[in-house]
């Protein structure tokens, strides 16, 4: 660690502590907090899934489905977890191959939601993880099956209309 980084962390201990808590929560998992609530909700909704596509940060999905094979969308060449190279900007940007799609982006664009819907096979489940206070938009061509909430986190489960 360089002296400059050490000084920055000493000047901003609250920010550094918040980053450390977020890293631990998304890595190993803390028993309390937003990540733990999202993990529990996703586990309850998606339990038993063997494969899923993830659009957004993967930490909470990896914790909720530890034995599932996760395909991760991204374009960053330095992220080793990316298995599907795409910007997921519109409906035709992903192949139609998954029975389960999880969107963990905090504020997904309409194009990203259309890409999630376009990646699902007929009758696929799409889980949207978001904040309880935000209105969660559902992808086109889906109907909402249920919404589960815990604390400040909600998961909207939608199913593609065949």
C-alpha positions, 0 to 999 in steps of 0.5 A: 500500500502506498503512502498516498492510499494510506493517507487517503484512508486516514483522512476519510475513515467513514468512507473507507469503513463503508467500502470495507463493509460492502466488500465483506458483505458481497464477498463472504456475507454478513448476517445483517444489512441490505445484502443479507436481506437480498440474499435471503429473498433471492434464495427464497424465490430462486431456490433450486435453480442450477443456472442463471444469467446475472445482469449487474453485480454478482455478489448477492446472487453468488451468495443466494445460489452458491451451487448454481452456474452463473453466467455474468454479462459484461464488457470489462476485460479485467473482470474474470467473472464475465462469461457473456460479453455484451453491453445488454443494451437492447432485446437482441443483444443477448442470446435467448438461452436462460430459464432464469435471469437476475437483474441486480442493477440498482437502476436498470435502463429500459434497454437493459430490461429489454435485454433481460427479457430477450435472454429468457426462454419462454416461461423464464423467470426474471428476478429484479433486485432493487430498493423498496422505495424505488419503483421497479419497472418490469421488462416488456413481455412479462407479467409480475408473479409476486413481489417479496420485501424485507427491510429496504430491499425488494425482489420483483419476480416476473415471468415471460409470457410465452 
